Amino acid sequence: MKFFSDIRLLLTAIWLGAAVFFIFVAQSAFAVLPERELAGAMVNRTLAIVNYSGLVIALILLATSLVGQASVNRFWLWTERIVLLVLAVATAIGQFVIGWWLMLLRNEMGKPIDQVAVDDPLRVQFNQMHEYSVWVLMAAMAAALIVFFIIANRKFIAKKKDNVVDFDPLKDFKV
């Protein structure tokens, strides 16, 4: 089960690394690209990849947490499952709810966001939804980090076999 646990740990680490890398990509896009609208489109596309992959990985990890976990501490197993559910829900909300609202607001504005007045109700609502998007991604990243540490620190309890005597020559015969 150690190999299986290592694969699960790797999936968690890959997504968490991608999410952290996304933060730097988003900042760099707005700093480097000539138009903010172009940078926003690139960030939107990249965030969709992060959200979809987070949802898929969370569901895979949740499903694999149901397989062969008899020798794992029940408290930590259920904690892992609940936190994986938080990860899945956060990425789904980020993509399908907040992302959808942001797209609707951009379409309703009818022009690039920078050309909309800062006090315009649509721009204010867009900024609020963007803030929610940031918080939801941070919640997903925190959940992934917690799952990473739970899986990394998992101790497998070896079940004792009946009628088998443990024999350790270094321990039993001290010279």
C-alpha positions as CSV (number, residue, x, y, z in Angstrom):
1,M,0.0,0.0,0.0
2,K,3.0,2.3,0.4
3,F,3.4,2.5,-3.4
4,F,-0.3,3.3,-3.8
5,S,0.0,6.0,-1.1
6,D,3.0,7.5,-2.9
7,I,1.1,7.8,-6.2
8,R,-1.7,9.6,-4.3
9,L,0.9,11.9,-2.7
10,L,2.4,12.6,-6.1
11,L,-1.0,13.6,-7.6
12,T,-1.6,15.9,-4.7
13,A,1.8,17.5,-5.0
14,I,1.5,18.0,-8.8
15,W,-1.8,19.8,-8.5
16,L,-0.6,21.9,-5.6
17,G,2.5,22.8,-7.5
18,A,0.4,23.8,-10.6
19,A,-1.8,26.0,-8.4
20,V,1.2,27.8,-6.9
21,F,2.7,28.2,-10.3
22,F,-0.5,29.6,-11.6
23,I,-0.3,32.5,-9.2
24,F,3.1,33.5,-10.7
25,V,1.8,33.0,-14.3
26,A,-1.2,35.3,-13.6
27,Q,1.0,38.0,-12.1
28,S,3.5,37.7,-15.0
29,A,0.8,37.8,-17.6
30,F,-0.5,41.1,-16.4
31,A,3.0,42.5,-16.1
32,V,4.3,41.4,-19.5
33,L,1.4,41.2,-22.0
34,P,0.6,44.6,-23.7
35,E,-3.2,44.4,-23.2
36,R,-4.9,43.5,-19.9
37,E,-7.8,42.0,-21.8
38,L,-5.3,39.5,-23.4
39,A,-3.7,38.8,-20.0
40,G,-7.1,38.2,-18.5
41,A,-8.0,35.7,-21.3
42,M,-4.7,33.8,-20.7
43,V,-5.2,33.7,-17.0
44,N,-8.9,32.6,-17.4
45,R,-7.8,29.7,-19.6
46,T,-5.0,28.7,-17.3
47,L,-7.3,28.9,-14.2
48,A,-9.8,26.6,-16.0
49,I,-7.0,24.0,-16.4
50,V,-6.1,24.3,-12.7
51,N,-9.7,24.0,-11.7
52,Y,-10.6,21.1,-13.9
53,S,-7.5,19.2,-13.0
54,G,-8.1,19.9,-9.3
55,L,-11.6,18.6,-9.5
56,V,-10.5,15.4,-11.4
57,I,-7.6,14.7,-9.0
58,A,-9.7,15.3,-5.9
59,L,-12.3,12.9,-7.2
60,I,-9.7,10.3,-8.1
61,L,-8.1,10.6,-4.7
62,L,-11.5,10.5,-3.0
63,A,-12.4,7.3,-4.9
64,T,-9.0,5.7,-4.1
65,S,-9.4,6.5,-0.5
66,L,-12.1,3.9,-0.4
67,V,-9.8,1.1,-1.6
68,G,-7.6,-1.0,0.7
69,Q,-7.5,1.4,3.7
70,A,-8.2,-1.2,6.4
71,S,-4.8,-0.7,8.0
72,V,-5.1,3.1,8.2
73,N,-6.2,5.2,11.2
74,R,-9.9,5.9,10.7
75,F,-9.8,9.4,12.0
76,W,-7.2,10.5,9.5
77,L,-8.8,8.6,6.7
78,W,-12.1,10.4,7.2
79,T,-10.3,13.7,7.7
80,E,-8.6,13.2,4.4
81,R,-11.9,12.4,2.7
82,I,-13.6,15.5,4.1
83,V,-10.7,17.7,3.0
84,L,-10.6,16.1,-0.4
85,L,-14.3,16.9,-0.7
86,V,-13.5,20.5,0.2
87,L,-10.9,20.5,-2.6
88,A,-13.3,19.1,-5.1
89,V,-16.1,21.5,-4.1
90,A,-13.8,24.6,-4.1
91,T,-12.5,23.8,-7.6
92,A,-16.0,23.1,-8.9
93,I,-17.3,26.4,-7.4
94,G,-14.3,28.3,-8.8
95,Q,-14.9,27.0,-12.3
96,F,-18.6,26.5,-12.7
97,V,-20.1,29.2,-10.4
98,I,-17.6,32.0,-10.1
99,G,-16.1,31.5,-13.5
100,W,-19.5,31.5,-15.1
101,W,-20.5,34.7,-13.2
102,L,-17.3,36.4,-14.3
103,M,-17.9,35.5,-17.9
104,L,-21.5,36.8,-17.8
105,L,-20.3,40.1,-16.2
106,R,-17.6,40.5,-18.9
107,N,-20.2,39.8,-21.6
108,E,-22.7,42.2,-20.1
109,M,-20.1,45.0,-19.9
110,G,-19.7,44.8,-23.7
111,K,-16.3,46.3,-23.7
112,P,-12.9,45.6,-22.1
113,I,-12.9,45.8,-18.3
114,D,-10.4,48.6,-18.2
115,Q,-12.7,50.9,-20.2
116,V,-15.5,50.4,-17.7
117,A,-15.7,53.0,-14.9
118,V,-14.4,51.8,-11.5
119,D,-17.6,52.8,-9.8
120,D,-19.8,51.0,-12.4
121,P,-22.0,48.4,-10.7
122,L,-20.9,45.7,-13.2
123,R,-17.2,46.5,-12.5
124,V,-17.8,46.5,-8.7
125,Q,-19.5,43.1,-9.0
126,F,-16.8,41.8,-11.3
127,N,-14.1,42.8,-8.7
128,Q,-16.1,41.1,-5.9
129,M,-16.4,37.9,-7.9
130,H,-12.7,38.0,-8.7
131,E,-12.0,38.3,-5.0
132,Y,-14.2,35.3,-4.3
133,S,-12.3,33.4,-7.0
134,V,-9.0,34.1,-5.2
135,W,-10.4,33.0,-1.9
136,V,-11.8,29.8,-3.3
137,L,-8.5,28.9,-5.0
138,M,-6.7,29.6,-1.7
139,A,-9.2,27.3,0.1
140,A,-8.5,24.6,-2.5
141,M,-4.8,25.0,-2.1
142,A,-5.0,24.8,1.7
143,A,-7.1,21.7,1.4
144,A,-4.5,20.1,-1.0
145,L,-1.7,21.0,1.4
146,I,-3.6,19.4,4.3
147,V,-4.2,16.3,2.3
148,F,-0.6,16.2,1.2
149,F,0.6,16.1,4.9
150,I,-2.1,13.6,5.9
151,I,-1.0,11.2,3.1
152,A,2.7,11.9,3.6
153,N,2.5,11.1,7.4
154,R,0.3,8.0,7.0
155,K,1.5,5.1,9.0
156,F,0.4,1.7,7.8
157,I,-0.3,-0.7,10.7
158,A,0.8,-4.2,9.8
159,K,-1.7,-6.7,10.9
160,K,-0.3,-9.6,13.0
161,K,-0.7,-13.0,11.4
162,D,-2.1,-15.8,13.5
163,N,0.3,-18.5,14.6
164,V,3.4,-16.5,13.4
165,V,6.1,-15.7,15.8
166,D,8.1,-12.6,15.2
167,F,11.8,-13.4,15.3
168,D,14.5,-10.8,15.3
169,P,18.0,-12.3,15.7
170,L,19.6,-9.0,16.7
171,K,17.0,-8.4,19.4
172,D,16.6,-12.0,20.6
173,F,20.3,-13.0,20.7
174,K,22.4,-10.3,22.3
175,V,26.1,-11.1,22.0
